[in-house]
Amino acid sequence: MNQFDFTVVDKIVAEHGCKQSTIIAILQEIQEYYRYLPREVFSYLSKKMNISEARIYSTATFYDNFSLQPKGKFVIKVCDGTACHVRKSIPILERFRSELGLSDEKITTDDLNFTVETVSCLGACGLAPVITVNDKVYPAMTSDKTSELIKELKEELSC
């Protein structure tokens, strides 16, 4: 069985300190590195920081930005807020899912290259329908633009 390497976690904790007030920043940096929060970090942080594992876990599960499941190299967020929905965001979501072999239940490809999520609002209603890929905004999306974007992202992966 593989042993988890806590070197990165140790560096992050050293930068922020072991105070309870730093747990969100620590979890954010851990997730940025691994693209999710591995289970192993909860008990490790609990012992290292002298904070209950339940407290750390409840913090990680309270905020939507934290993920306990591995995410893809490209995290695609499809807005389904009112403006985007009215301007046909669902066909865009369906195209992503269809071309990447994803569904409501399966949001990340097996190769961990793509994660497709829906969000309630991206705060860019004037650009509707809008998506983001790793926080880069793509305005006025269509199903055809979706297919072209997937092709470009796959090409980027092969470089």
Secondary structure, DSSP 8 states (H G I E B T S, - for coil): ------HHHHHHHHHH-S-GGGHHHHHHHHHHHHSS--THHHHHHHHHHT--HHHHHHHHHHSTT--SS---SEEEEEE-SHHHHHTTHHHHHHHHHHHHT--SS--B-TTSSEEEEEES--S-GGG-S-EEETTEEE-S--HHHHHHHHHHHHHHHH-
